[in-house]
C-alpha cells in the first residue's frame, strides 16, 4: 500500500494539489485550483481523477444551471496533511543550508 501511495503522491502536482486544498479548508472549483497550483488543465484533471480514485479527494456537482463542480479533501487526506507539511518543512530547512 505504501508503494501505491508514494507512486501517486510523487506524480507531478499531486502533493501541491492536496496541500493547497488543505490550506484553503473549503471546497475548490477546478478553475480556482488550476490557478492556485499553477499547472495545465490536463495535469490538474488527471491528478484530481487519480486522487479521487484513491479516496483522497471528493468531487461534488453543485446544483444550478451551470452544474458547477467542487473538489474537497477527504478525512483520510486531513490525517495525511501533517505528513505532507513535514515533507515541505524538511525541504525548506535543507534549502536554508
N, C-alpha and C positions, 0 to 999 in steps of 0.2 A: 503493500500500500504506500509506503514512503516513496518508493521509486516513482510510482504513478503520480503522486502529488508533486514531487520535485520536477518531474518532466513537465507537468502543466505550469507550475509556477515559474519555471525558468524560460518559458516561451516569451517572446517579445511583448512587453507591456502588461503581462498578467499581474505581476506584483504591483505595478503602478496603478492599474485599474482598481484593484482591491484596496490599496492604500487611500486613493482619492475618495472612493465610495465610503470607506470607514470614517475618514475625517469629515466628510460632509454630513454624515449621520442622518441623511434624508435620501429618499429615492431620487435618482437622477435620470433625466431623459438622455437618449442616445447622443443628441447634438451637444448637450452640455458636457457629457462625459468625454466626447471626442475633443472638445476644446480644452478641457482640463488636463487630459492626458497628452494632448498634442501629438496625435497619431492619425494615420489614414483611417477612413471609414472601414475599409476591408479588414485591417488589423483589429480594430475595436470590435467589429461584428464577429469575427472569428473567435476572439478571446472571450467575448461575452457568451457565445454559444457553448464554448468549452467549459467555462466556469459554471454556467448553468447546468450543464450535463453532469458535472462533478458535485453539484449541490452547494456551491459557494456563492452563487448569485441567483436571485429570482427575478423573473420578468413578469410585469403586470401590465395589462392593457387597461387604460383608463377610459371610461365611457365618454360619450360626447361624439360630435360629428367628425372629429379628426382622428379618433382612435389612437390617442397618444400612448406610447409605451414608456414605462419607467422601469429602472433596474435598481435592485436593493441587494445588500449583502445579507447572507443568512446568519442564523445564530452560530453555526459552525465557524463561519468566517470571523465573526466577532471574537470567538475564542482563539482564533489563529492570529488576529491582529497584533497582539503584543509580540509575538514571534517575528512577524514581518517587520514591525517597528524596530525591534532589536537588531535585525539584519541591516536596516538603513542606518541605525546609530553606529553599528560596527564599521560600516563603510565610511561614514563621516569621520570617525575617530582615526581610522587608518590614513585618510587623506590629509589629516592635520599634521602627521609626522613627516 
